[in-house]
């Protein structure tokens, strides 16, 4: 996972081109490096949040007590 993050940041740092991002409400002009960084971190955080929610709401199986 760390290797993929490093590749994304290296790719982004090599691209100084400015792109236009159109949102539903606004428009922003940012560099490719900034866009790659933002969306990589956003995806990573969403993935962590999703995994935490799965662990919290997943029904747990209880082991049968033999006695």
Secondary structure in CASP SS format (residue, H / E / C, confidence):
PFRMAT SS
TARGET T0000
AUTHOR 0000-0000-0000
METHOD secondary structure of the structure
MODEL  1
X C 1.00
X H 1.00
X H 1.00
X H 1.00
X H 1.00
X H 1.00
X H 1.00
X H 1.00
X H 1.00
X H 1.00
X H 1.00
X H 1.00
X H 1.00
X C 1.00
X C 1.00
X C 1.00
X C 1.00
X E 1.00
X E 1.00
X E 1.00
X E 1.00
X E 1.00
X C 1.00
X C 1.00
X C 1.00
X C 1.00
X E 1.00
X E 1.00
X E 1.00
X E 1.00
X E 1.00
X H 1.00
X H 1.00
X H 1.00
X H 1.00
X H 1.00
X H 1.00
X H 1.00
X H 1.00
X H 1.00
X H 1.00
X H 1.00
X H 1.00
X H 1.00
X H 1.00
X H 1.00
X H 1.00
X H 1.00
X H 1.00
X H 1.00
X H 1.00
X H 1.00
X H 1.00
X H 1.00
X H 1.00
X H 1.00
X H 1.00
X C 1.00
X C 1.00
X C 1.00
X C 1.00
X C 1.00
X C 1.00
X C 1.00
X C 1.00
X C 1.00
X C 1.00
END
